[in-house]
Amino acid sequence: MSRTGCSAIRSVLTAKDLKSFVETYNIPDRFSPTLQGPDEQAECTPDRIPLYTLAFSSCGVWYPLLSFKIALLRHFGIHFFQLHPLGFMRVVHFELSCAVVSGEPSVSLFCMFYKLISDGDWFTFAKRQNNVSKPCYTIMPTSTYPKEWKNRFIFVSAAMIPES
């Protein structure tokens, strides 16, 4: 996957934003949440990953991650930070839909409704166009998140996302 341009992305978050985010979403100190340093790139290292705050603030993601999210990322071979916010919205919507019908979300069931697609430098999930299943919904919001979401990230220890 092309990550062209990531080195040029600069986080706009302040120390106050970091503190508020960590407190709101219960990110433990053991994951060393920090801001981007002046010479650091917005890329994964073996020790740290960028964590886009929009996944939490607008898409319904919370720490700790449910095992379904981890299994889904593992199944598709993508990393938490590679998933576009709309992809997270679809995953959370699916989890909630399963909860409503007293069912457990599963990767195989998710794959009946969605497929992984590349969205430029990011991945997302798109509805499957097939006759096997009817869509869960007909309209999906496409612009409910701030356009500058890529500039709103912190770094955390890679240990926060199992098998990162």
N, C-alpha and C positions, 0 to 999 in steps of 0.2 A: 504494500500500500504506500502510495506516495505521501510523504509528510512534508512536501516542499513548502517552505515559508514558515515553518514552525519556529525557527530560530529568530525570526523577526517579530514574533508575537510577544508583546509585553503585557503583563498583568497590570490592571489599573486598581487593584485592591489595595487598601491601606491596612495598617496594623489594627485599626478599629474594626474594619470589615472582617479581618481574619478572626479577631476575638469574638465578634458577634456570630459569625458562621460556626465556629468551633463550639460555642455555647449552645446555639440553637439546635444543631444537629448532633450534639453529644459525641463529637469526635474526640476520642481519648488522647491525652498527652503522649502516650506511648507511641503514637503514630507520627510524632514530631511535625505537626502542621506548621508550615512556614510560608513566607512570601517568596517570590522570585527575587533572587539576588541580581545586582547590576550586570553581571557577566554570564548569567545562566540562561539557557535556552528552555523553551517550553516542550521538553522532551522527556521520555522515560529514561531512567538509568536503572541499573540493577537494584539500587537502594531506594529510589524515590520515583513517584509518579505525579503528574499533574492531575488535579482533581477539579473539574469544572463545576463551579458552584450552582449553575443552572440545573444540573441533573438533580440536585436536592431541592432547590428553592422553587422550581416550576414544574418538575416532572414527577414528584412524589417518591423520590429515592431517599431512603433513610439508612443510617448505620445502626446495627449491622445489616449487611445485605442479606436478603433471603437466599436460601440455598438454590432456589429456582433461578435467580439472576446469575449466580455463579455457574450453574450447570448450563445455562443458555449461552453465556459467553464462552465457556469451555467448548461446547458443542460446535459453535461457529468459528472458534479459533481467533476471537477478537478480544481486545483488551477493553476494560471499562472506559478508559479515556478516549477510545476510538469511536464510541457510539454517539451519534448525533442526538441532541435533545429530543427530537421527534421520535427517534427510536426508543428512547427511555419512556416516553409517554405511552407508546404502544405496548411496551412490556408491562408497565404498571397497570394500564387499562385491562390487559389480559389477566393479570393477577387478580384484580378486583372483580372482573367478570366471573372468574372461577370461584372466588369466595362467595359471590352472590348465589351461585347454584350449588353451594356446599361441596365444591370440587377442589382438588389440589391441582395447581398448575403443573404441567409437565412439558418437557421440550418437544416430545412427539405431537402433543395436542397443539402447542403453539405453532409448530411447523405446518399444521393443516391450514392455519389461517394466514400465516406470514412467511415471507421469504427475506433473506438477507440481501441487500443491494448496496452497492457503493454509491456514495453521494459526494463525489469529488474526493477530498482527502479523508472523508468520514464514512462510517457505515450507518445504515438505518434499516428498518424493517418496513416492507411494503405489503399491502394486502395481496394475497394470492388471487389470481383470476382463474377460478376453476368451478366446476359444477359439483364438487364433492361437499362443499360447505357454503352456507350462506354467510355473508359478511356480518360481523358483530355490529357494525355501524356503517352508515353510508357517507358521512361527512367527517373528516378529520381535520382539526385545525392545522394550519400551515404557518401561521405567523404569530403565535401567542408567546413568543419568547423574544427577548431583546436581541437585536442583530449583532451586538457587540459581545455576545456570550463567550467567544473565544478568548477575550481579554479579561475574563473574570475567573481566575483559577488560583489555587494554592498548590503547594507541594505537600505530599504526605508520604510516609514510609510505604514502600511497596508491600509491606506485610498487612496493610489494611485491606487489600483485595487479595483473597487467597489465590495462590498460584499465579500471581501477577507476573 
